[in-house]
């Protein structure tokens, strides 16, 4: 795997963030960015309360190729989200990002992390299960609900 720079979002990242979301395939947009909600969330990073939300990006030089975040950090079990650019899939970047965010939640004394994923997003489901998540139901949205307990 390439040696990607993984860092927290910082001022001036808007072009990288927009470039990442603009380059997502149709399938990735359907699974991760329906109605542009995750892009809008990512772009709101300057207003994020670091006690409630943290966002990281993986960069290949100046290009953002991965995104992972935790929100509701002021709760016992925060929400987790992740996306990897099409050209960076299948090389272990998603797992590296997921493990980093999970470790961060552990270090903050959380009881676990929670996520939802589209029922047809088999690639993501495989990643989550490799990282220790277990499916435990269906969310009201119809998406699968996964939990990783610590």
C-alpha positions as CSV (number, residue, x, y, z in Angstrom):
1,X,0.0,0.0,0.0
2,X,1.1,3.5,-0.7
3,X,2.2,5.6,2.2
4,X,-0.8,8.0,2.3
5,X,-0.8,11.0,4.6
6,X,-3.7,10.6,7.0
7,X,-4.6,13.8,9.0
8,X,-7.4,15.7,10.5
9,X,-9.3,18.1,8.3
10,X,-7.8,21.6,8.4
11,X,-8.6,25.1,7.1
12,X,-8.3,25.3,3.3
13,X,-9.4,21.7,2.7
14,X,-12.6,22.6,0.9
15,X,-11.2,22.0,-2.6
16,X,-9.8,18.6,-1.6
17,X,-13.2,17.7,0.0
18,X,-15.2,18.8,-3.0
19,X,-12.8,17.0,-5.4
20,X,-13.2,13.8,-3.4
21,X,-17.0,13.9,-3.5
22,X,-17.0,15.0,-7.2
23,X,-14.9,12.0,-8.2
24,X,-17.1,9.4,-6.4
25,X,-18.6,6.8,-8.7
26,X,-22.4,6.6,-9.1
27,X,-22.4,3.5,-6.9
28,X,-20.3,5.2,-4.2
29,X,-22.6,8.3,-4.3
30,X,-25.6,6.0,-3.9
31,X,-24.1,4.2,-0.9
32,X,-22.3,7.1,0.8
33,X,-23.5,10.5,-0.4
34,X,-27.1,10.3,-1.3
35,X,-28.6,13.8,-1.6
36,X,-25.1,15.2,-1.0
37,X,-25.5,14.8,2.8
38,X,-22.0,13.5,3.6
39,X,-20.4,16.2,1.4
40,X,-22.3,18.9,3.3
41,X,-21.3,17.3,6.6
42,X,-17.7,17.2,5.6
43,X,-17.7,20.8,4.5
44,X,-19.1,21.8,7.8
45,X,-15.8,20.8,9.5
46,X,-14.8,24.4,10.5
47,X,-17.9,24.5,12.8
48,X,-17.3,21.0,14.2
49,X,-17.0,20.8,18.0
50,X,-14.0,18.5,18.5
51,X,-15.7,17.1,21.5
52,X,-18.6,15.9,19.3
53,X,-17.1,15.3,15.9
54,X,-13.7,14.5,14.4
55,X,-12.9,14.0,10.7
56,X,-9.7,12.7,9.0
57,X,-8.7,12.5,5.3
58,X,-6.2,10.3,3.5
59,X,-4.2,12.2,0.9
60,X,-2.2,11.1,-2.1
61,X,-0.1,14.2,-2.4
62,X,-2.8,17.0,-2.7
63,X,-5.7,14.7,-3.6
64,X,-8.1,13.4,-0.9
65,X,-8.6,9.6,-1.5
66,X,-10.2,8.6,1.9
67,X,-12.5,10.0,4.5
68,X,-13.4,8.7,8.0
69,X,-15.3,10.4,10.8
70,X,-16.8,9.9,14.2
71,X,-19.7,12.0,15.4
72,X,-21.8,12.1,18.5
73,X,-18.5,11.7,20.4
74,X,-20.3,13.2,23.4
75,X,-22.2,9.9,23.7
76,X,-21.1,6.5,24.9
77,X,-21.3,5.0,21.4
78,X,-20.5,7.5,18.6
79,X,-21.4,7.1,15.0
80,X,-18.7,6.0,12.4
81,X,-18.6,6.8,8.7
82,X,-16.0,6.0,6.0
83,X,-15.5,6.3,2.3
84,X,-12.6,5.5,0.0
85,X,-12.0,6.8,-3.6
86,X,-12.5,4.3,-6.3
87,X,-8.9,4.3,-7.3
88,X,-7.8,3.6,-3.7
89,X,-10.1,0.6,-3.0
90,X,-8.8,-2.9,-2.5
91,X,-5.4,-1.9,-1.1
92,X,-6.1,-1.8,2.6
93,X,-6.7,2.0,3.0
94,X,-10.3,1.5,4.2
95,X,-9.2,-0.9,6.9
96,X,-6.3,1.4,8.0
97,X,-8.7,4.4,8.2
98,X,-11.3,2.3,10.1
99,X,-8.8,1.0,12.6
100,X,-7.4,4.5,13.3
101,X,-10.9,5.9,14.0
102,X,-11.8,2.8,16.1
103,X,-8.6,3.3,18.1
104,X,-9.4,7.0,18.6
105,X,-12.8,6.0,20.1
106,X,-11.2,3.4,22.4
107,X,-8.7,6.0,23.6
108,X,-11.6,8.4,24.4
109,X,-13.2,5.7,26.6
110,X,-16.1,5.0,24.3
111,X,-18.1,1.7,24.6
112,X,-18.0,1.1,20.9
113,X,-18.9,2.6,17.6
114,X,-22.1,2.4,15.5
115,X,-22.8,2.7,11.8
116,X,-25.4,2.1,9.1
117,X,-24.8,0.9,5.6
118,X,-26.8,0.2,2.5
119,X,-28.1,-3.4,2.3
120,X,-26.4,-3.8,-1.1
121,X,-23.0,-2.4,0.0
122,X,-21.3,-5.8,0.3
123,X,-17.8,-4.4,0.0
124,X,-18.3,-2.1,3.0
125,X,-20.1,-4.9,5.0
126,X,-17.0,-7.1,4.5
127,X,-14.7,-4.3,5.7
128,X,-16.8,-3.7,8.8
129,X,-17.0,-7.4,9.7
130,X,-13.2,-7.7,9.3
131,X,-12.8,-4.8,11.7
132,X,-15.0,-6.6,14.3
133,X,-18.4,-5.0,13.7
134,X,-21.5,-7.2,14.0
135,X,-24.8,-6.6,12.3
136,X,-27.5,-6.3,14.8
137,X,-30.6,-5.0,13.0
138,X,-32.0,-2.7,10.5
139,X,-32.3,1.1,11.0
140,X,-35.6,2.9,10.3
141,X,-34.0,4.1,7.0
142,X,-33.8,0.4,5.8
143,X,-30.1,0.4,6.1
144,X,-28.2,-2.3,8.0
145,X,-27.2,-1.4,11.6
146,X,-23.7,-2.4,12.7
147,X,-22.1,-2.2,16.1
148,X,-18.5,-2.7,17.4
149,X,-18.5,-3.1,21.1
150,X,-15.2,-2.5,23.1
